[in-house]
Amino acid sequence: MEVNNSVAIFESKKIRRLWQEEDWWFSVVDVVEALTDSPFPKTYWRKLKDKEFNEIQPYPIWVPLKLVAEDGKLRETDCANLEGIFRIIQSIPSPKAEPFKLWLAKVGYQRIEENYDPELAINRAMSTYLKKGYSKEWINQRLKTIEVRKELTDEWNRSGIDKPSDFASLTNTLTKAWSDRTVKEYKELKHLKKENLRDNMTNIELVLNLLAEATTTEISKVEEPKGFFPSEDVVRAGGEIAGNTRKNIEKRLGKSVISSRNAKHLLEEKKKNQNLIK
């Protein structure tokens, strides 16, 4: 998956975006959904185009670009840069319009800053998790997993993996190998839908996932697989090593370390412990 193809969050709404030609391009449909809360944002956008923009060419207000869809595949969707999104927002009656404009301006500026100083991105991530209520110990672990995950995806890119669906498949294979559950099964255990699985892992789950990804990266560097299937073999090997570690821990503890607890439970436990200290 391209590292420049990412997601930003506005009031719990996911806004897909693509960094291209020194500019952010945002999914117009996602923006429409965030501003209107419409259950049918694609229909809303289609009608808005017909009503407001039918006499002009779409360029340069929006362009069709490939973004990652819910099924993990790259699909064309109308996208606009900051200037274009500001123009489109003017045609959408919403009390969220002004807060969204401020958010857009901030997001655009932050990306430029982070190009020159990547540490800013780490600091912002730390701040975001702290505001959500996570413990500093958990956050440090989570940030380390982000670093290790990036190293793994870079290694997959080197191996010739570039399709989002292949990234999703390899991640699924790795998760199954170390946790004995697919990503879907893992999310079902934690009662998750679209939430990030890692953001809902316990410390020990994060450590095991990190071990699986770091081990896979190191094996891949040594064996230098080319293409999907050789990389998949490496993924299984790295995941099984972490899986064996999990089994040894569980044997000693006498219970599973794969937990149904999610972020909600973890934050509730933190508050409970804080109250006990008081």
C-alpha positions in Angstrom: 0.0 0.0 0.0 1.3 3.5 -0.8 2.3 5.2 2.4 0.9 8.4 1.0 -2.6 6.9 0.8 -4.0 7.4 4.3 -6.9 8.4 6.5 -7.5 11.5 8.6 -10.1 11.7 11.3 -12.7 14.6 11.8 -15.1 14.1 14.7 -14.8 10.3 14.5 -15.4 10.4 10.7 -12.7 8.9 8.4 -11.6 11.1 5.6 -9.5 9.3 3.0 -6.7 11.3 1.5 -3.8 11.0 -0.9 -0.6 13.0 -0.9 0.2 13.7 -4.5 2.1 16.4 -6.3 2.9 18.2 -3.0 -0.7 18.5 -2.1 -3.4 16.6 -0.1 -6.3 15.3 -2.1 -9.4 14.4 0.0 -12.3 12.0 -0.9 -15.2 14.3 -1.6 -17.7 11.6 -0.6 -16.0 11.2 2.8 -16.2 15.0 3.3 -19.9 15.0 2.3 -20.6 12.3 4.8 -18.7 14.1 7.6 -20.5 17.3 7.0 -24.1 16.0 6.4 -24.1 12.6 8.3 -26.1 11.4 5.2 -26.6 7.6 5.1 -26.1 8.0 1.3 -23.2 10.3 0.8 -22.5 9.1 -2.8 -26.1 10.0 -3.8 -25.8 13.4 -2.0 -22.6 14.2 -3.9 -24.0 13.1 -7.2 -27.1 15.4 -6.8 -24.9 18.2 -5.6 -22.7 17.9 -8.7 -25.7 18.0 -11.0 -27.2 21.0 -9.1 -24.2 23.1 -8.4 -21.5 22.1 -10.9 -23.2 20.9 -14.0 -22.1 23.9 -16.1 -18.4 23.6 -15.3 -15.8 21.0 -16.0 -14.7 19.0 -12.9 -11.1 20.0 -13.3 -9.5 21.4 -11.2 -12.2 21.3 -8.5 -12.1 17.5 -8.3 -10.4 14.7 -10.1 -10.8 10.9 -10.0 -8.1 9.3 -8.0 -7.6 5.8 -6.6 -8.2 5.5 -2.9 -8.4 2.4 -0.6 -12.0 1.3 -0.4 -13.6 -0.7 2.5 -12.8 -3.9 0.7 -9.1 -3.0 0.7 -8.9 -2.4 -3.0 -7.9 0.7 -4.8 -11.0 2.3 -6.4 -11.5 5.6 -8.2 -13.3 8.2 -6.3 -13.7 12.0 -6.8 -11.0 13.9 -4.9 -10.3 17.5 -4.4 -7.3 19.4 -2.9 -7.8 22.0 -0.1 -8.8 24.7 -2.5 -11.4 22.5 -4.2 -12.8 21.1 -1.0 -13.3 24.7 0.3 -15.2 25.5 -2.9 -17.4 22.4 -2.5 -18.1 23.1 1.2 -19.6 26.4 0.2 -22.4 24.4 -1.5 -23.1 22.2 1.5 -25.4 23.7 4.3 -23.9 22.3 7.5 -23.2 23.7 11.0 -19.9 21.7 10.8 -18.7 23.7 7.8 -16.6 26.2 9.7 -15.0 23.7 12.1 -14.3 21.5 9.1 -12.5 24.3 7.3 -10.3 24.9 10.3 -9.6 21.2 10.5 -8.6 21.1 6.8 -6.3 24.0 7.1 -4.6 22.4 10.1 -4.2 19.0 8.4 -2.7 20.6 5.3 -0.2 22.6 7.3 0.8 19.7 9.6 1.7 17.5 6.5 4.1 20.2 5.3 5.7 20.5 8.8 6.0 16.7 9.1 7.9 16.5 5.8 10.6 18.5 7.4 10.4 17.1 10.9 8.9 13.5 11.1 9.2 13.7 14.9 6.2 16.1 14.9 4.0 13.3 13.6 5.1 11.1 16.5 4.4 13.9 19.0 1.0 14.5 17.5 0.2 10.8 17.7 1.3 10.7 21.4 -0.9 13.7 22.1 -3.9 12.2 20.4 -3.7 8.9 22.4 -3.2 10.8 25.6 -6.4 12.9 24.9 -8.2 9.6 24.4 -7.1 8.4 27.8 -4.6 5.7 27.0 -1.7 5.2 29.5 1.8 6.4 28.6 3.0 2.8 28.8 0.5 1.6 26.3 1.1 4.6 24.0 4.9 4.0 24.0 4.2 0.4 23.0 1.7 1.5 20.3 4.1 4.0 18.8 6.8 1.3 18.6 4.4 -1.0 16.7 3.8 1.8 14.2 7.5 2.1 13.6 7.9 -1.7 13.2 4.8 -1.9 10.9 6.4 0.8 8.6 9.6 -1.2 8.4 7.6 -4.3 7.4 5.5 -2.6 4.7 8.7 -1.1 3.3 10.2 -4.6 3.1 7.0 -5.8 1.4 7.4 -3.0 -1.1 10.9 -4.0 -1.8 9.6 -7.5 -2.4 7.3 -6.2 -5.1 4.1 -6.0 -3.1 2.1 -2.9 -4.0 -1.6 -3.8 -4.0 -3.6 -2.9 -1.0 -5.4 -6.2 -1.2 -2.1 -8.0 -1.0 -1.1 -6.0 2.0 -4.4 -6.9 3.7 -4.0 -10.6 2.8 -0.4 -10.7 4.2 -1.5 -8.9 7.3 -4.3 -11.4 7.7 -1.9 -14.4 7.3 0.5 -12.9 9.8 -2.3 -12.3 12.4 -3.6 -15.8 12.0 -0.1 -17.3 12.4 0.6 -15.6 15.7 -2.8 -15.2 17.3 -4.6 -18.2 15.7 -7.3 -15.8 14.5 -7.9 -14.0 11.3 -8.2 -10.2 11.5 -12.0 -10.5 11.1 -12.2 -13.2 13.9 -10.0 -11.0 16.1 -12.2 -8.0 15.6 -15.3 -10.0 16.3 -13.8 -11.2 19.5 -13.2 -7.6 20.6 -16.6 -6.5 19.2 -15.1 -4.1 16.7 -16.4 -3.0 13.3 -14.3 -0.4 11.5 -12.0 0.4 14.5 -8.3 -0.1 14.3 -7.5 -3.5 15.8 -4.1 -2.4 17.2 -5.7 0.5 19.1 -7.8 -2.1 20.9 -5.0 -4.5 21.9 -3.7 -5.0 25.4 0.0 -4.5 26.0 0.9 -8.1 25.6 -1.1 -8.4 22.4 0.8 -5.4 21.0 4.1 -7.0 22.0 3.3 -10.3 20.3 2.1 -8.5 17.2 5.2 -6.4 17.2 7.3 -9.6 17.6 5.6 -11.2 14.6 6.1 -8.2 12.4 9.7 -7.5 13.4 10.6 -11.2 13.0 9.0 -11.3 9.6 10.9 -8.2 8.5 14.2 -9.7 9.6 13.6 -13.0 7.9 12.5 -11.2 4.7 15.7 -9.2 4.7 17.8 -12.4 4.9 15.8 -14.5 2.4 14.8 -11.6 0.0 11.6 -13.1 -1.3 10.2 -11.8 -4.6 6.5 -11.5 -5.1 3.4 -12.3 -3.1 3.7 -16.1 -2.5 7.3 -16.2 -1.4 6.5 -13.2 0.9 3.5 -15.1 2.3 5.8 -18.0 3.2 8.0 -15.6 5.1 5.0 -14.1 6.8 3.9 -17.5 8.1 7.3 -18.3 9.4 7.6 -14.9 11.3 4.1 -15.2 12.6 4.6 -18.8 13.8 7.6 -17.8 15.8 5.5 -15.2 17.6 2.7 -17.7 17.9 5.0 -20.2 19.7 6.0 -17.4 22.1 2.3 -16.8 22.8 1.7 -20.5 23.5 4.6 -20.6 25.9 3.3 -17.6 27.8 -0.2 -19.0 27.9 1.1 -22.4 29.1 2.9 -20.6 32.0 -0.1 -18.3 32.8 -2.7 -21.0 32.4 -4.9 -18.8 30.3 -5.2 -17.2 26.9 -3.5 -13.8 26.3 -5.8 -13.1 23.4 -8.3 -10.9 25.0 -11.9 -9.8 24.2 -11.0 -6.5 26.0 -11.0 -3.5 23.6 -10.1 0.2 24.0 -13.3 0.9 26.0 -12.4 -1.7 28.6 -8.7 -0.7 28.7 -9.7 3.0 29.4 -12.2 2.0 32.0 -9.6 -0.1 33.8 -7.2 2.8 33.7 -9.7 5.1 35.3 -10.6 2.5 38.0 -6.9 2.1 38.9 -6.5 5.9 39.1 -9.5 6.1 41.5 -8.0 3.4 43.7 -4.7 5.3 43.9 -6.6 8.4 45.0 
